[in-house]
Amino acid sequence: MLNPFEKLNCPPKVEDLIKIVLGRLPKISGNSIKDREIRRLIYYDEQVKRYLNFVNSFPRIDNLHPFYKEALEITAGKSVDNIKICLSIINKTSLTASSILKRYISEIRKSDETLANKLMRQAFGRVSSLLRRRKDCIDWIIDVTKSMKKIKSIDPEMPTVIIAGSPNVGKSTLVSKISSAKPEIANYPFTTKEIHVGHFDINGVKVQVIDTPGILDRPMKERNQIERKAINAIKNLNGIIVFLFDISQQSLYSPKEQFDLLREILEFNKNVIIALNKIDSKDEKLYDEVSKMLRENSLNFMEISAENNIGIDELKEEIKKRVLEMIKQ
Ligand code: GDP
């Protein structure tokens, strides 16, 4: 299942739609004045129907995968109930606008030719002010949809390898090393940073691999509500986690800080592969401290260098084993 918002067509925002109509009206002609004014209102009606089509093709919120439901709430900054209310307002507004336009069209048909232009302008004014009254709602849902469309590459149904760890430990480097093609850069509504999404194939099963900058890289207590939701969304992915430690001289975080983060992640997903990264430039003291902490907690680990391809084949084998076990369940 791909992003359910990806193919959804976004109509223009209210002021833009009115501008489109205004720009087009003078170019519409007809066999008579009445015919011309009717055609103009028919054109407006076609434009208004874009809102109706939009609402009708909006993914059914109750059927969304929990990952996308969380994403929608975060992007919107409001609950799904608010979104549903707004969608029904847009639906009602476009139906009302359409019926106003139809009423005026039939009035023009019946009226004297000299009144046709005046009636058309009246209809235009009424419908435009109706749309403007609902502008907040319409424009907001359009903005939310545009952001949702950008979450291009995450497929919540696909087995997922999530690369986690403190900032700068080598997450995005690892995504590129274990993906078969160049990772895509994707937007994720929970972070201002871009995430990398790569893919690889395990016995014919496609697996996605994502890094998590700004998401799984800080302790829970430092997080705001949005980030907590982001973590919830990640919990909804069908995934195993590769947790990286940086044991080089350049490490920005102490062993304890990195370990505390691991502990939090283990609370929500036990399927974690731990790897000490940057083994090519390891700091002996850091290495000893980290490995001791892990051993004391009976946690196995691998040693890799994402950048220099050390231990990457072994890591891939381990990922493969876990993914196959996960699929079997
Ligand atoms: P992220 O913030 O966790 O995604 O980390 P990046 O993948 O952006 O890597 C941070 C820095 O660490 C970059 O300068 C990488 O070149 C470097 N780096 C990543 N993996 C290794 C490694 O195995 N060895 C060394 N020496 N540097 C690495």
Boltz pocket constraint, residues with backbone or C-beta under 6 A from the ligand:
constraints:
  - pocket:
      binder: B
      contacts: [[A, 165], [A, 166], [A, 167], [A, 168], [A, 169], [A, 170], [A, 171], [A, 172], [A, 173], [A, 174], [A, 211], [A, 213], [A, 248], [A, 277], [A, 278], [A, 279], [A, 280], [A, 281], [A, 304], [A, 305], [A, 306], [A, 307], [A, 308]]
      max_distance: 6.0
